[in-house]
Amino acid sequence: MTQPGSQTSALPVFAAIDGHVDLIYEMTRRHSNVPLRSIIDGAVTLAGMREGNVRAIAAALYCADSFNGQGSAAPYLRSLIDYAAAYFTGLDRIESPGDLQRCLEHEAFPGYLLLIENSDALLDLDLDELKNAGMRIAGLTHAGSNRLGDGNGVQCPQGLTAAGKRLVKELGARGFAIDVAHLADPGLADLLRLFDGPIVSSHTGFRFFCDTPRNLTRQQLGALFARDGIVGITVNPEMLSSKGRAGIEDVFRHIDWVAQKHGPDHVAIGSDFCGFDCPNADLWDISRLPLIAEVLRKRGYPDDAVERIMGGNWRRFYQALLAG
């Protein structure tokens, strides 16, 4: 697939879906209480999404570990949900397969889904209420420890706690998907044994290219793909290269490995824009995502494979998830 091709047509305008963007974190940190429509600088803007033909993003509800615990986690998560509702002007909320399809067909503004990053608060919230509000995907931890288990930044991590195991079963019974990004290895092993629902890693790299606990191993990737999971390849240099800097070729290397070993149906884009400070040398904002499609086509990928990688795989995943 990656042998040089002979494609001579102009680059199609592929509709992109970004599976992980820390836009709420960026807005509260740098543009507090400013509507998205008014923001003109930064890694993710409305103008940048339109220029890059990014039709939908999964916006992370990033709950910092400092808010973990009963009495603080749930109110903080609710505040993030409210913030998105108030300040994501110019983005349509995606709560159903039809909403997603309208965004992809240019019948609406670009859209957003909500992805929970650190689910400590879910021990104190009504899961059915969250599901009815369109939230269907949860990452169990961030880098530290919470009431559910240990994140990838914990030294000598343990598996899921008893509360974490109960929550995993409750999420599965309600049709949630689980995002394994940031989950430490023992917790991921527990999750694979306990949870038979959809599993993804929304933003990641691979440990054999960049050896950090934040990335996935070959064994973990095989387990995810055996469950028809998807990995969103980040543009964050910290996860792409041990050098601490990266460009488009590093992103391609991670995408290409999955496509060559497991086919193009398991790999997508999960940029992590707004969640890191050292920019990618070629992909410094969301308007630049079409460069990934350009490189894929230059390396001989057919248009149908490029379409799936740029947005089609997330579309398939979210349409099924939202329909459940």
C-alpha positions in Angstrom: 0.0 0.0 0.0 2.8 2.4 0.7 4.6 1.9 -2.6 4.7 5.1 -4.6 1.6 5.5 -6.6 0.7 7.2 -9.9 -2.2 9.3 -8.7 -2.4 12.4 -10.7 -5.8 13.9 -9.7 -6.1 16.9 -7.4 -6.3 16.1 -3.7 -9.9 15.4 -2.8 -11.4 17.4 0.1 -11.7 14.6 2.7 -14.1 15.3 5.5 -12.0 15.0 8.7 -13.0 14.0 12.2 -10.6 14.6 15.0 -11.1 12.0 17.8 -9.5 14.0 20.6 -9.2 17.8 21.1 -8.6 19.5 24.4 -10.5 22.6 23.3 -12.4 23.2 26.6 -9.1 23.1 28.5 -7.5 25.6 26.1 -10.5 27.9 26.2 -10.7 28.0 30.0 -6.9 28.5 30.3 -6.3 31.1 27.6 -9.7 32.5 26.6 -11.9 32.2 29.7 -15.5 33.0 29.1 -14.9 34.0 25.5 -17.2 32.4 22.9 -15.4 30.1 20.4 -16.8 32.2 17.6 -14.7 35.1 18.8 -11.4 33.2 19.2 -9.1 33.8 16.2 -5.8 32.3 17.5 -4.7 28.9 18.8 -4.5 25.3 17.6 -8.3 25.0 17.2 -10.5 27.7 15.9 -13.7 27.7 13.8 -11.7 29.2 10.9 -9.1 26.5 11.2 -11.7 23.7 11.3 -13.3 25.1 8.1 -10.0 25.5 6.4 -9.0 21.9 7.2 -12.5 20.6 6.4 -12.8 19.2 10.0 -16.4 18.4 10.3 -16.5 17.1 13.8 -14.3 16.9 16.9 -14.5 14.9 20.1 -14.0 17.6 22.7 -12.4 16.2 25.9 -14.0 17.0 29.2 -10.6 16.9 30.9 -11.0 16.5 34.6 -7.7 17.3 36.3 -6.7 14.8 39.0 -6.7 17.6 41.6 -10.6 17.5 41.4 -10.8 13.7 42.1 -13.0 12.6 44.9 -16.5 12.7 46.2 -17.8 16.2 46.5 -15.5 17.8 44.0 -15.3 15.5 40.9 -18.9 15.6 39.9 -19.4 19.4 40.2 -16.3 20.0 38.2 -17.4 17.7 35.4 -20.8 19.4 35.3 -19.1 22.8 35.1 -17.1 21.6 32.0 -20.3 20.4 30.3 -22.0 23.7 31.1 -19.0 25.6 29.8 -19.1 23.8 26.4 -22.8 24.5 26.1 -22.3 28.2 26.8 -19.2 28.9 24.8 -18.9 26.4 21.9 -20.6 29.0 19.7 -20.4 28.0 16.0 -20.3 24.3 16.8 -23.3 22.0 16.7 -23.7 19.5 19.5 -23.8 15.9 18.2 -26.1 13.6 20.1 -27.4 11.3 17.5 -26.3 9.6 14.2 -28.4 12.1 12.3 -26.6 15.0 14.0 -23.2 13.6 12.9 -24.4 13.0 9.4 -25.6 16.5 9.0 -22.2 17.9 10.0 -20.5 15.6 7.6 -22.8 16.7 4.8 -22.1 20.4 5.3 -25.8 21.0 6.2 -24.7 22.4 9.6 -21.9 24.0 11.4 -19.0 21.7 12.3 -20.0 19.6 15.3 -18.7 18.3 18.6 -19.1 15.3 20.7 -18.1 15.1 24.4 -15.5 12.6 25.6 -14.9 12.3 29.3 -11.2 12.2 30.2 -10.9 11.0 33.8 -14.1 9.4 34.9 -13.8 9.7 38.7 -16.9 11.8 38.7 -19.0 9.0 37.2 -19.1 7.3 40.6 -21.4 10.2 41.8 -23.4 10.9 38.6 -26.4 9.3 36.9 -25.0 7.4 34.0 -28.4 7.2 32.2 -28.7 11.0 32.4 -25.2 11.4 30.8 -26.2 8.9 28.1 -29.4 10.7 27.3 -27.4 13.9 27.0 -25.3 12.3 24.2 -22.2 11.3 26.2 -21.2 7.8 25.3 -17.5 7.5 25.7 -15.4 7.7 28.9 -11.7 7.5 29.6 -11.3 6.0 33.1 -8.2 7.9 34.3 -5.9 10.7 33.4 -2.2 10.5 34.4 -2.6 10.1 38.1 -4.7 7.8 40.4 -8.4 8.2 41.1 -11.1 6.1 42.7 -11.2 3.8 39.6 -7.5 3.0 39.1 -4.1 4.3 38.1 -3.2 6.4 35.1 -0.1 6.1 33.0 1.9 8.6 35.1 1.8 6.4 38.2 4.9 4.6 39.2 4.3 0.9 40.1 0.6 1.1 39.0 -2.1 -1.3 40.1 -5.2 -2.6 38.3 -8.7 -1.3 38.6 -10.2 -0.8 42.0 -13.3 -2.5 43.1 -15.2 0.7 42.4 -13.6 0.9 39.0 -14.6 -2.7 38.1 -18.2 -2.0 39.1 -18.3 1.2 37.0 -16.8 -0.6 34.0 -19.7 -3.2 34.2 -22.3 -0.4 34.5 -20.9 1.5 31.6 -21.0 -1.7 29.5 -24.6 -2.4 30.5 -25.6 1.1 29.3 -23.8 0.9 25.9 -20.9 3.3 26.7 -17.5 2.9 25.0 -14.3 3.2 27.0 -11.3 5.2 25.9 -8.1 3.5 27.2 -5.9 6.6 26.6 -4.0 7.3 29.9 -4.9 4.1 31.5 -1.9 2.2 33.1 -1.1 -1.3 31.8 -2.6 -3.3 34.8 -5.9 -1.4 34.5 -6.0 -1.9 30.7 -5.5 -5.6 31.3 -8.4 -5.7 33.8 -10.6 -3.7 31.4 -10.0 -6.2 28.6 -11.2 -9.0 30.8 -14.2 -7.2 32.3 -15.6 -5.1 29.5 -17.0 -6.5 26.2 -18.2 -3.2 24.8 -16.4 -0.9 22.3 -12.9 0.2 23.2 -10.7 2.9 21.6 -7.6 4.9 22.3 -8.6 8.4 21.3 -5.1 9.9 21.1 -2.0 7.8 21.2 1.3 6.8 19.8 3.1 3.5 19.9 5.7 2.4 22.5 7.9 0.7 19.9 8.4 4.1 18.2 8.4 6.3 21.3 9.0 4.4 24.5 6.8 6.1 27.1 4.1 4.5 29.3 1.6 6.9 27.7 1.8 4.9 24.4 0.5 1.5 23.5 2.4 -1.8 23.0 2.1 -4.2 20.2 0.2 -6.6 22.4 -2.2 -4.0 23.6 -2.9 -2.9 20.0 -3.5 -6.5 19.0 -6.1 -6.8 21.8 -7.8 -3.6 20.8 -8.0 -4.5 17.2 -9.3 -8.0 18.0 -12.3 -6.1 19.5 -12.6 -3.9 16.3 -11.1 -1.0 18.2 -9.7 2.2 16.8 -6.6 4.2 17.6 -6.5 7.9 17.1 -2.9 8.9 16.1 -1.8 12.1 17.9 0.2 14.9 16.5 1.8 15.6 19.9 5.6 15.2 19.6 5.8 13.8 23.1 4.1 10.6 22.0 5.5 10.4 18.5 9.3 10.6 18.9 11.8 10.1 21.7 13.5 13.2 20.4 10.7 15.4 21.8 10.1 16.9 18.4 8.1 15.6 15.5 6.6 16.4 12.1 4.3 14.9 9.5 6.7 12.0 8.8 6.4 10.8 12.4 2.6 10.9 12.2 2.7 9.0 9.0 5.0 6.3 10.5 2.5 5.5 13.3 -0.5 5.5 10.9 1.3 3.4 8.3 2.3 0.8 10.9 -1.4 0.1 11.8 -2.6 0.2 8.2 0.1 -2.2 7.0 -0.3 -4.6 9.9 -4.0 -4.5 10.6 -5.6 -2.6 7.7 -6.9 1.0 7.4 -10.1 0.4 9.3 -8.5 0.6 12.8 -6.6 3.9 12.5 -7.8 7.5 12.7 -6.8 11.0 13.8 -6.8 11.9 17.5 -4.6 15.0 17.4 -4.7 16.0 21.1 -4.6 19.7 19.9 -4.7 22.1 22.8 -3.4 19.4 25.2 0.3 20.0 24.7 2.6 23.0 24.4 5.5 21.9 22.0 3.9 22.2 18.5 4.3 19.7 15.7 6.7 21.1 13.1 4.2 20.5 10.3 0.9 20.1 12.0 0.7 23.1 14.4 -3.0 23.7 14.2 -6.2 21.9 13.0 -6.2 23.6 9.6 -3.1 21.5 8.7 -4.7 18.1 9.0 -5.2 17.8 5.3 -1.5 17.4 5.0 -1.9 13.9 6.5 -4.2 13.0 3.6 -1.7 14.5 1.1 1.2 12.4 2.5 -0.9 9.2 2.5 -1.9 9.6 -1.1 1.7 10.4 -2.1 2.8 7.2 -0.5 0.3 5.2 -2.6 -2.8 5.0 -0.3 -6.0 4.8 -2.3 -8.6 7.4 -1.7 -11.0 5.0 0.0 -8.4 4.2 2.6 -7.5 7.9 3.1 -11.1 8.7 3.6 -11.4 6.1 6.3 -8.3 7.3 8.1 -9.2 11.0 8.0 -12.8 10.6 9.2 -14.6 7.5 8.0 -13.5 5.2 10.8 -14.6 7.7 13.5 -17.8 8.2 11.6 -18.5 4.4 11.6 -17.6 4.1 15.3 -19.7 7.1 16.5 -22.7 6.3 14.3 -22.9 2.9 15.9 -22.2 4.2 19.4 -24.8 7.0 19.2 -27.4 4.6 17.8 -27.2 2.3 20.8 
